[in-house]
Amino acid sequence: MEQVNIYEAKTQFSRYVEKAEAGEDIIIARGGKPVARLTSISPQRRPVCFGVLKGKVRVSDDFDAPLPEEVLAGFEGR
């Protein structure tokens, strides 16, 4: 992370925005004390589209049946 003072950030703002776009964080300081961070904005997530896998996933009839004893013993540490 690069740290710059407010005056430098103001005069070279476009340069620091380009660096932020490239993934670098820029710390802006006043009197040597960090006060702000210039960083890129992550792209917006796509909305959830329910039903995309409808008809493509099959759940067996016994998916919630009790586990076999040897498998259950393994989970319980017996």
C-alpha positions as CSV (number, residue, x, y, z in Angstrom):
1,M,0.0,0.0,0.0
2,E,1.3,3.4,-1.0
3,Q,0.7,6.3,1.4
4,V,0.5,9.9,0.0
5,N,-0.4,13.2,1.6
6,I,-3.6,15.0,0.7
7,Y,-1.9,17.6,-1.4
8,E,-0.2,15.0,-3.6
9,A,-3.4,13.0,-3.8
10,K,-5.2,16.1,-5.0
11,T,-2.7,17.0,-7.6
12,Q,-2.1,13.5,-8.9
13,F,-5.7,12.2,-8.4
14,S,-6.1,10.6,-11.9
15,R,-2.8,8.7,-11.4
16,Y,-3.9,7.3,-8.1
17,V,-7.4,6.3,-9.4
18,E,-5.6,4.3,-12.1
19,K,-3.6,2.6,-9.5
20,A,-6.7,1.8,-7.5
21,E,-8.4,0.4,-10.6
22,A,-5.4,-1.9,-11.1
23,G,-6.0,-3.3,-7.6
24,E,-3.6,-1.2,-5.5
25,D,-4.8,0.5,-2.3
26,I,-3.7,4.0,-1.8
27,I,-3.7,5.5,1.8
28,I,-4.3,9.2,2.0
29,A,-2.7,10.9,5.0
30,R,-3.0,14.3,6.7
31,G,0.1,15.3,8.5
32,G,1.5,11.8,8.2
33,K,-1.6,10.2,9.8
34,P,-3.7,8.0,7.6
35,V,-7.2,9.3,7.2
36,A,-8.7,7.7,4.0
37,R,-8.1,4.8,1.6
38,L,-8.6,4.9,-2.1
39,T,-9.4,1.4,-3.4
40,S,-11.2,-0.2,-6.3
41,I,-14.9,-1.1,-6.2
42,S,-15.6,-4.7,-6.7
43,P,-18.0,-5.5,-9.5
44,Q,-21.6,-5.9,-8.6
45,R,-22.7,-9.5,-8.0
46,R,-25.2,-10.9,-10.4
47,P,-28.7,-11.4,-9.0
48,V,-29.7,-14.9,-7.9
49,C,-31.7,-16.7,-10.6
50,F,-33.9,-19.3,-8.9
51,G,-34.8,-22.4,-10.8
52,V,-31.8,-22.6,-13.0
53,L,-31.1,-26.3,-12.1
54,K,-34.8,-27.3,-12.1
55,G,-35.0,-30.8,-13.6
56,K,-31.2,-31.3,-13.5
57,V,-30.7,-32.3,-9.9
58,R,-32.1,-35.5,-8.5
59,V,-32.3,-36.3,-4.8
60,S,-32.6,-40.0,-3.9
61,D,-35.6,-41.2,-1.9
62,D,-33.4,-42.3,1.0
63,F,-31.3,-39.2,1.3
64,D,-32.4,-38.7,4.9
65,A,-32.3,-42.3,5.9
66,P,-30.2,-43.2,9.0
67,L,-26.5,-43.7,8.3
68,P,-25.0,-47.2,8.3
69,E,-23.5,-48.0,11.7
70,E,-19.8,-48.0,10.5
71,V,-20.2,-44.6,8.9
72,L,-21.9,-43.2,12.1
73,A,-19.2,-44.7,14.2
74,G,-16.6,-42.8,12.1
75,F,-18.3,-39.5,12.7
76,E,-18.6,-40.2,16.4
77,G,-15.0,-41.3,16.8
78,R,-15.8,-44.8,17.9
